[in-house]
Amino acid sequence: MLSTLTSKGQVTIPQALRQRLGLVPGQAVEFDLSADASCITLRPTPSARQLPQKGFGMVKVKGTHVPADWDAASLLKP
């Protein structure tokens, strides 16, 4: 399979290869260069949006947001 490098340094991954690797738009990929620089390995990798430790902001809240300093215990009568 052949592909051409653009002036922006981009290469189109052929459709057959994308399908075989299970790549979808927005999918992160990892490149690895062999020691003698004769081979580039391409492998799918989880994007930042797919990693659990990077999950901040993934939960969308509908309705009123509660301030961070709000304390439910303050509503209880002594």
VMD Tcl script that draws the C-alpha trace (Angstrom):
set ca {
  {0.00 0.00 0.00}
  {1.28 3.43 -0.89}
  {0.45 6.85 0.49}
  {1.95 10.28 -0.14}
  {3.29 12.66 2.49}
  {1.64 16.10 2.23}
  {3.40 19.45 2.67}
  {1.93 19.52 6.21}
  {3.57 16.18 7.07}
  {0.29 14.26 6.93}
  {-0.27 10.79 5.48}
  {-3.60 9.16 4.68}
  {-3.87 5.64 6.10}
  {-5.44 3.48 3.39}
  {-9.02 2.36 4.08}
  {-8.18 -1.36 4.05}
  {-5.53 -0.81 6.72}
  {-7.85 1.41 8.82}
  {-10.50 -1.30 8.72}
  {-8.02 -4.04 9.59}
  {-6.73 -2.05 12.60}
  {-10.24 -0.97 13.64}
  {-9.36 2.72 13.39}
  {-12.18 5.25 13.51}
  {-12.17 9.04 13.08}
  {-10.73 10.68 16.18}
  {-8.88 7.49 17.19}
  {-5.42 8.07 18.66}
  {-2.57 6.11 17.11}
  {0.95 5.46 18.32}
  {3.99 5.45 16.05}
  {7.18 3.56 16.87}
  {10.40 3.72 14.86}
  {12.71 0.70 14.69}
  {16.31 1.07 15.93}
  {17.72 1.23 12.40}
  {14.90 3.57 11.22}
  {13.87 1.10 8.54}
  {10.37 0.41 9.88}
  {7.55 2.45 11.43}
  {4.99 0.58 13.52}
  {1.50 2.02 13.80}
  {-0.86 0.82 16.52}
  {-4.22 2.06 17.85}
  {-4.10 3.47 21.36}
  {-6.76 4.89 23.66}
  {-7.18 8.63 23.21}
  {-7.08 10.97 26.18}
  {-10.89 10.94 26.16}
  {-10.89 7.15 26.57}
  {-8.46 6.94 29.51}
  {-10.20 6.75 32.93}
  {-7.54 8.81 34.72}
  {-8.19 11.60 32.23}
  {-11.95 11.50 32.86}
  {-12.26 14.97 34.40}
  {-15.19 16.76 32.80}
  {-16.61 13.67 31.09}
  {-19.81 13.67 33.16}
  {-22.34 16.15 31.87}
  {-24.74 17.54 34.48}
  {-28.18 18.78 33.51}
  {-29.91 21.31 35.68}
  {-28.53 23.49 38.44}
  {-24.90 23.04 39.43}
  {-24.03 22.90 43.13}
  {-21.21 25.19 44.32}
  {-18.08 23.35 45.48}
  {-18.28 24.90 48.97}
  {-21.93 23.88 49.54}
  {-22.38 21.61 52.57}
  {-25.52 19.47 52.85}
  {-24.91 19.03 56.61}
  {-25.56 22.75 57.11}
  {-29.25 22.09 56.32}
  {-29.68 19.69 59.23}
  {-31.21 21.16 62.36}
  {-29.12 20.68 65.54}
}
mol new
graphics top color blue
foreach p $ca { graphics top sphere $p radius 0.5 }
foreach p [lrange $ca 0 end-1] q [lrange $ca 1 end] { graphics top cylinder $p $q radius 0.2 }
display resetview
